[in-house]
């Protein structure tokens, strides 16, 4: 029982971190590119991929 509870908390924290990472890439990709200049191209590619998912045009 305790192992399942700890595993659930661990998975929840991983999911939260995963979502936070993608939000940071979409919202602040230029800051991340400055901080991690060696991974600049990868950050830009992730930003270009996920930005349309976060900022959709809701007008149909």
DOTIDO-38694 format. One record per atom (N, C-alpha, C, O, CB): y, z, x; atom name; residue in one letter. Coordinates in Angstrom, 1 decimal. Glycine has a CB too. Example, Ala and Ser with C-alpha at 12.3 -4.5 7.8 and 13.67 -1.06 7.14 Angstrom:
<pts>
((-5.7,7.8,13.2),'N','A')
((-4.5,7.8,12.3),'CA','A')
((-3.3,7.8,13.2),'C','A')
((-3.3,8.5,14.2),'O','A')
((-4.5,9.0,11.3),'CB','A')
((-2.2,7.1,12.8),'N','S')
((-1.1,7.1,13.7),'CA','S')
((0.0,7.9,12.9),'C','S')
((1.1,8.0,13.4),'O','S')
((-0.6,5.7,14.1),'CB','S')
</pts>
This chain:
<pts>
((-1.2,0.0,0.8),'N','X')
((0.0,0.0,0.0),'CA','X')
((1.3,0.0,0.9),'C','X')
((2.2,-0.8,0.6),'O','X')
((0.0,1.2,-0.9),'CB','X')
((1.3,0.9,1.9),'N','X')
((2.5,1.0,2.7),'CA','X')
((2.6,-0.3,3.5),'C','X')
((3.7,-0.8,3.8),'O','X')
((2.3,2.2,3.7),'CB','X')
((1.5,-0.9,4.0),'N','X')
((1.5,-2.2,4.8),'CA','X')
((2.1,-3.3,3.9),'C','X')
((3.0,-4.1,4.4),'O','X')
((0.2,-2.6,5.3),'CB','X')
((1.8,-3.4,2.6),'N','X')
((2.3,-4.4,1.8),'CA','X')
((3.8,-4.2,1.6),'C','X')
((4.6,-5.2,1.6),'O','X')
((1.6,-4.4,0.4),'CB','X')
((4.2,-3.0,1.4),'N','X')
((5.7,-2.7,1.2),'CA','X')
((6.5,-3.1,2.5),'C','X')
((7.5,-3.7,2.3),'O','X')
((5.9,-1.2,0.9),'CB','X')
((5.9,-2.7,3.6),'N','X')
((6.6,-3.1,4.9),'CA','X')
((6.7,-4.6,5.0),'C','X')
((7.7,-5.2,5.5),'O','X')
((5.9,-2.4,6.1),'CB','X')
((5.6,-5.3,4.7),'N','X')
((5.5,-6.7,4.8),'CA','X')
((6.5,-7.4,3.8),'C','X')
((7.1,-8.4,4.2),'O','X')
((4.1,-7.2,4.5),'CB','X')
((6.6,-6.8,2.6),'N','X')
((7.5,-7.4,1.7),'CA','X')
((9.0,-7.2,2.2),'C','X')
((9.8,-8.1,2.0),'O','X')
((7.4,-6.7,0.3),'CB','X')
((9.3,-6.1,2.7),'N','X')
((10.6,-5.9,3.3),'CA','X')
((10.9,-6.8,4.4),'C','X')
((12.0,-7.3,4.5),'O','X')
((10.8,-4.4,3.7),'CB','X')
((9.9,-7.0,5.3),'N','X')
((10.1,-7.9,6.4),'CA','X')
((10.3,-9.3,5.9),'C','X')
((11.2,-10.0,6.5),'O','X')
((8.9,-7.9,7.3),'CB','X')
((9.6,-9.8,5.0),'N','X')
((9.7,-11.1,4.4),'CA','X')
((11.1,-11.3,3.8),'C','X')
((11.7,-12.3,3.9),'O','X')
((8.6,-11.5,3.4),'CB','X')
((11.5,-10.3,3.0),'N','X')
((12.8,-10.3,2.4),'CA','X')
((14.0,-10.4,3.4),'C','X')
((14.9,-11.1,3.2),'O','X')
((13.0,-9.0,1.5),'CB','X')
((13.8,-9.7,4.5),'N','X')
((14.9,-9.7,5.6),'CA','X')
((14.9,-11.1,6.3),'C','X')
((15.9,-11.6,6.6),'O','X')
((14.6,-8.6,6.6),'CB','X')
((13.7,-11.6,6.5),'N','X')
((13.6,-13.0,7.0),'CA','X')
((14.3,-14.0,6.1),'C','X')
((15.0,-14.9,6.6),'O','X')
((12.1,-13.4,7.3),'CB','X')
((14.0,-13.9,4.8),'N','X')
((14.6,-14.9,3.9),'CA','X')
((16.1,-14.7,3.9),'C','X')
((16.8,-15.7,3.8),'O','X')
((14.0,-14.6,2.5),'CB','X')
((16.6,-13.5,3.9),'N','X')
((18.0,-13.2,3.9),'CA','X')
((18.7,-13.8,5.1),'C','X')
((19.7,-14.4,5.1),'O','X')
((18.3,-11.7,3.8),'CB','X')
((18.0,-13.6,6.3),'N','X')
((18.5,-14.1,7.5),'CA','X')
((18.5,-15.7,7.5),'C','X')
((19.5,-16.3,8.0),'O','X')
((17.7,-13.6,8.7),'CB','X')
((17.5,-16.3,7.0),'N','X')
((17.4,-17.7,6.9),'CA','X')
((18.5,-18.3,6.0),'C','X')
((19.2,-19.2,6.4),'O','X')
((16.0,-18.1,6.3),'CB','X')
((18.8,-17.7,4.9),'N','X')
((19.9,-18.1,4.0),'CA','X')
((21.2,-17.9,4.6),'C','X')
((22.1,-18.8,4.5),'O','X')
((19.8,-17.4,2.6),'CB','X')
((21.4,-16.8,5.3),'N','X')
((22.7,-16.5,6.0),'CA','X')
((22.9,-17.5,7.1),'C','X')
((24.1,-17.9,7.3),'O','X')
((22.7,-15.1,6.5),'CB','X')
((21.9,-17.8,7.8),'N','X')
((22.1,-18.8,8.9),'CA','X')
((22.6,-20.1,8.3),'C','X')
((23.5,-20.7,8.9),'O','X')
((20.7,-19.0,9.6),'CB','X')
((21.9,-20.6,7.3),'N','X')
((22.3,-21.9,6.7),'CA','X')
((23.7,-21.9,6.1),'C','X')
((24.5,-22.8,6.2),'O','X')
((21.3,-22.4,5.7),'CB','X')
((24.1,-20.7,5.5),'N','X')
((25.4,-20.6,5.0),'CA','X')
((26.4,-20.6,6.1),'C','X')
((27.5,-21.3,6.0),'O','X')
((25.6,-19.3,4.2),'CB','X')
((26.1,-19.9,7.2),'N','X')
((27.1,-19.9,8.3),'CA','X')
((27.2,-21.3,8.9),'C','X')
((28.3,-21.7,9.3),'O','X')
((26.6,-19.0,9.4),'CB','X')
((26.1,-22.1,9.0),'N','X')
((26.2,-23.4,9.6),'CA','X')
((27.1,-24.3,8.7),'C','X')
((27.9,-25.1,9.2),'O','X')
((24.8,-24.1,9.7),'CB','X')
((26.9,-24.2,7.3),'N','X')
((27.7,-25.0,6.4),'CA','X')
((29.2,-24.6,6.4),'C','X')
((30.1,-25.4,6.5),'O','X')
((27.1,-24.9,5.0),'CB','X')
((29.4,-23.3,6.4),'N','X')
((30.8,-22.8,6.3),'CA','X')
((31.6,-22.8,7.6),'C','X')
((32.8,-23.0,7.6),'O','X')
((30.8,-21.4,5.7),'CB','X')
((30.9,-22.5,8.7),'N','X')
((31.6,-22.2,9.9),'CA','X')
((30.9,-23.0,11.1),'C','X')
((30.7,-22.4,12.2),'O','X')
((31.6,-20.8,10.3),'CB','X')
((30.6,-24.3,10.9),'N','X')
((29.9,-25.0,11.9),'CA','X')
((30.7,-25.2,13.2),'C','X')
((30.1,-25.2,14.3),'O','X')
((29.5,-26.3,11.4),'CB','X')
((32.0,-25.3,13.1),'N','X')
((32.8,-25.5,14.3),'CA','X')
((32.8,-24.2,15.2),'C','X')
((32.8,-24.3,16.4),'O','X')
((34.2,-25.9,13.9),'CB','X')
((32.9,-23.1,14.6),'N','X')
((32.8,-21.8,15.3),'CA','X')
((31.4,-21.7,16.0),'C','X')
((31.4,-21.3,17.2),'O','X')
((33.0,-20.6,14.4),'CB','X')
((30.4,-22.0,15.3),'N','X')
((29.0,-21.9,15.9),'CA','X')
((28.9,-23.0,17.1),'C','X')
((28.3,-22.7,18.1),'O','X')
((28.0,-22.2,14.9),'CB','X')
((29.5,-24.1,16.9),'N','X')
((29.5,-25.1,18.0),'CA','X')
((30.2,-24.6,19.2),'C','X')
((29.8,-24.9,20.4),'O','X')
((30.1,-26.4,17.5),'CB','X')
((31.3,-23.9,19.0),'N','X')
((32.0,-23.3,20.1),'CA','X')
((31.2,-22.2,20.8),'C','X')
((31.1,-22.1,22.1),'O','X')
((33.4,-22.7,19.7),'CB','X')
((30.5,-21.4,20.0),'N','X')
((29.8,-20.3,20.6),'CA','X')
((28.5,-20.7,21.3),'C','X')
((28.1,-20.2,22.3),'O','X')
((29.4,-19.3,19.5),'CB','X')
((27.8,-21.7,20.7),'N','X')
((26.6,-22.3,21.2),'CA','X')
((26.8,-23.7,21.6),'C','X')
((26.2,-24.6,21.0),'O','X')
((25.4,-22.1,20.2),'CB','X')
((27.6,-24.0,22.6),'N','X')
((27.9,-25.3,23.0),'CA','X')
((26.7,-26.2,23.4),'C','X')
((26.8,-27.4,23.3),'O','X')
((29.0,-25.3,24.1),'CB','X')
((25.7,-25.6,23.9),'N','X')
((24.5,-26.3,24.3),'CA','X')
((23.7,-26.9,23.1),'C','X')
((23.0,-27.8,23.2),'O','X')
((23.6,-25.5,25.2),'CB','X')
((23.9,-26.2,22.0),'N','X')
((23.2,-26.6,20.7),'CA','X')
((24.2,-27.3,19.7),'C','X')
((23.9,-27.4,18.5),'O','X')
((22.6,-25.4,20.1),'CB','X')
((25.3,-27.8,20.2),'N','X')
((26.4,-28.4,19.4),'CA','X')
((25.9,-29.5,18.5),'C','X')
((26.2,-29.6,17.3),'O','X')
((27.5,-28.8,20.2),'CB','X')
((25.1,-30.4,19.1),'N','X')
((24.6,-31.6,18.3),'CA','X')
((23.6,-31.2,17.2),'C','X')
((23.7,-31.7,16.1),'O','X')
((23.9,-32.6,19.3),'CB','X')
((22.8,-30.2,17.5),'N','X')
((21.8,-29.7,16.5),'CA','X')
((22.6,-29.0,15.4),'C','X')
((22.2,-29.2,14.2),'O','X')
((20.8,-28.8,17.1),'CB','X')
((23.6,-28.2,15.7),'N','X')
((24.4,-27.6,14.6),'CA','X')
((25.1,-28.6,13.8),'C','X')
((25.1,-28.4,12.6),'O','X')
((25.4,-26.6,15.3),'CB','X')
((25.6,-29.6,14.4),'N','X')
((26.3,-30.7,13.6),'CA','X')
((25.3,-31.4,12.7),'C','X')
((25.7,-31.7,11.5),'O','X')
((27.0,-31.7,14.5),'CB','X')
((24.1,-31.7,13.2),'N','X')
((23.1,-32.3,12.3),'CA','X')
((22.7,-31.4,11.2),'C','X')
((22.6,-31.9,10.0),'O','X')
((21.9,-32.7,13.2),'CB','X')
((22.5,-30.2,11.4),'N','X')
((22.2,-29.2,10.3),'CA','X')
((23.3,-29.2,9.3),'C','X')
((23.1,-29.2,8.1),'O','X')
((21.8,-27.8,10.9),'CB','X')
((24.5,-29.1,9.8),'N','X')
((25.7,-29.1,8.9),'CA','X')
((25.7,-30.3,8.0),'C','X')
((26.0,-30.2,6.8),'O','X')
((27.0,-28.9,9.7),'CB','X')
((25.6,-31.5,8.6),'N','X')
((25.6,-32.7,7.8),'CA','X')
((24.5,-32.8,6.8),'C','X')
((24.7,-33.5,5.8),'O','X')
((25.6,-33.9,8.8),'CB','X')
((23.4,-32.2,7.1),'N','X')
((22.2,-32.2,6.2),'CA','X')
((22.4,-31.3,5.0),'C','X')
((22.1,-31.7,3.9),'O','X')
((20.9,-31.9,6.9),'CB','X')
((22.9,-30.1,5.3),'N','X')
((22.9,-29.1,4.3),'CA','X')
((24.2,-28.9,3.5),'C','X')
((24.3,-28.3,2.4),'O','X')
((22.6,-27.8,4.9),'CB','X')
((25.3,-29.5,4.0),'N','X')
((26.6,-29.3,3.4),'CA','X')
((26.6,-29.9,1.9),'C','X')
((27.1,-29.3,1.0),'O','X')
((27.7,-30.0,4.2),'CB','X')
((26.0,-31.1,1.7),'N','X')
((25.9,-31.6,0.3),'CA','X')
((25.2,-30.7,-0.6),'C','X')
((25.5,-30.7,-1.8),'O','X')
((25.3,-33.0,0.3),'CB','X')
((24.2,-29.9,-0.1),'N','X')
((23.5,-29.0,-1.0),'CA','X')
((24.3,-27.8,-1.4),'C','X')
((24.2,-27.3,-2.5),'O','X')
((22.2,-28.5,-0.3),'CB','X')
((25.2,-27.4,-0.6),'N','X')
((26.1,-26.2,-0.9),'CA','X')
((27.3,-26.6,-1.7),'C','X')
((27.8,-25.9,-2.6),'O','X')
((26.5,-25.5,0.4),'CB','X')
((27.9,-27.8,-1.4),'N','X')
((29.1,-28.2,-2.0),'CA','X')
((28.9,-29.5,-2.8),'C','X')
((29.3,-30.6,-2.3),'O','X')
((30.2,-28.4,-0.9),'CB','X')
((28.3,-29.4,-3.9),'N','X')
((28.0,-30.6,-4.7),'CA','X')
((29.2,-30.8,-5.6),'C','X')
((29.9,-29.9,-5.9),'O','X')
((26.7,-30.4,-5.6),'CB','X')
((29.4,-32.1,-5.9),'N','X')
((30.4,-32.5,-6.9),'CA','X')
((29.8,-32.2,-8.3),'C','X')
((28.8,-32.9,-8.7),'O','X')
((30.8,-34.0,-6.7),'CB','X')
((30.3,-31.2,-9.0),'N','X')
((29.7,-30.8,-10.2),'CA','X')
((30.1,-31.7,-11.4),'C','X')
((29.6,-31.6,-12.5),'O','X')
((30.0,-29.4,-10.5),'CB','X')
((31.0,-32.6,-11.2),'N','X')
((31.5,-33.5,-12.3),'CA','X')
((30.5,-34.6,-12.4),'C','X')
((30.2,-35.3,-11.4),'O','X')
((32.9,-34.0,-12.0),'CB','X')
((30.0,-34.8,-13.6),'N','X')
((29.0,-35.9,-13.8),'CA','X')
((29.7,-37.2,-14.2),'C','X')
((29.0,-38.2,-14.4),'O','X')
((27.9,-35.5,-14.8),'CB','X')
</pts>
